[in-house]
């Protein structure tokens, strides 16, 4: 059995909507819930770091349990749902150490479609349907890690109960849906919590204040990691928090500070859940698309907003050639301004998305910022370092143009 029917079905759905019916997915989940089991669930919301933090939690939980199998016969199954994907849809649904197979996807699609019926299945958005599809794939898991899409309170992933919510760094993004201020965005995201919430290190103090208010209103328990401000003192504080064994591992990975912080969050989440792990399993974790060294002189990163740009600018040791483009709802001029100190020049890459901003607007932004630019033609100079950055679409376009996928 192939995944062709699922692909055709999903391709028939719009990826984006100007208005979303927030009740629809709750109605669909009510239809599905009696037919599946729900594992212990970790829900991850925030602006940046959701994918890497979620994968660290899932990876450590699964492979830590796998090591323990030598001592007992109990199987521990873990699923991680993330979005979007870079090359293939299967990347969104990670099951027991690898991307889900085509056959498992198609079987889950057939089951979900049968339970919901054609009318409801057709009505659900792309993200709503794929979220419920992940629930079906993960129904026999012991732990399910869910990454919210662009929201929190109204996100499709928020339909089910969760044991722990992780709040990754929150900044300005998707203002049309979430609000125009950090406070408004934080409120929309953090109101998705239930019993326990783990707050990652934040750039904006107001996020902490919003979290405290919502936790108090809901009678939840708040856990925090690290201090607040992204300064050299802050970075040293974060390093001081790390066990020497953990520090040696993250240094061996060559991770920048923001990934080290995400690792600390993942470790504390597993401690809260009382799930055993072996931190050495991080050595085998590949975070493709997250400040990922594709070659000795090319790094790719799916970040796309000012908060991500700030983290990347701090992580870069020297100047790079920036291969860049942006979706039209992003503050691409501010992103370019933040990255400018580490950029020699920009090479604009064309991307295949209806949401891509016009090339003229990208050129105008580069002129305003004062960065030299040309268009990416696929050429990579061995004596220069490159950063491919701007969105999942940018990374995908680069990989395809270089015949790497």
Secondary structure by P-SEA (a helix, b strand, c coil): ccaaaaaaaaaaccccccccccaaaaaaaaaccccccccbbbbbbcccaaaaaaaaaaaaaaaaaaaacccccbbbbbbbbbcccccccccccccccccccaaaaaaaaaaaaaaacaaaaaaccaaaaaaaaaaaaaccccbbbbbbcccccccccccccccbbbbccccccccccccccaaaaaaaaacccccbbbbcccccaaaaaaaaaaaaaacbbbbbcccccccaaaaaaaaaaccaaaaaaaaaacccaaaaaaaaaaaaaaaaacbbbbcccccccccccccccccccbbbbccccaaaaaaaaaaccbbbbcccccccccaaaaaaaaacccccbbbbbbbbccccccaaaaaaaaaaabbbbbbbcccccccbbbbbcccaaaaaaaaaaaccc
